[in-house]
Amino acid sequence: MARLGINQRWLLKEALRRYTRFHQAEGKALTGAWTGLGTATEYAPVVQAGYMTVATSPNPGYMTWWRLTDKGAEIVQGWLDAGLTYETIESQRKAS
C-alpha cells in the first residue's frame, strides 16, 4: 500500500466515512459515490496524488464535491476489508 501523508490519510478516511455512512447501503461503487466535500486547495493532496478527482463542476473558491479514483478506491477498499467503518472513524475523532 502507498505511504500516505497526514492530509491524504485524513481525506481518504473522510471518504471512507462518507461512503459507509451514506452510500454503501445504496450499493454505489466506491468510485461513483461523492465522498468528499471541500475546496480545491483542501483536496489538492489527494487530487495531485491521483486518489480523488472532482465529482461535480469545479467551483473555484467554494466547496466542491469529490470522488475516489480507482487508485484511491483501492486504498479505501483495503481499509473496508480490514473492518474500518464510519463508526470507527467518528469514535477516533471524538477521542482526539
Secondary structure, 3 states (H helix, E strand, C coil): CCCCCHHHHHHHHHHHHHHHHHHHHHCCCCCCCEEEEECHHHHHHHHHCCCEEECCCCCCCCCEEEEECHHHHHHHHHHHHCCCCHHHHHHHHHHC
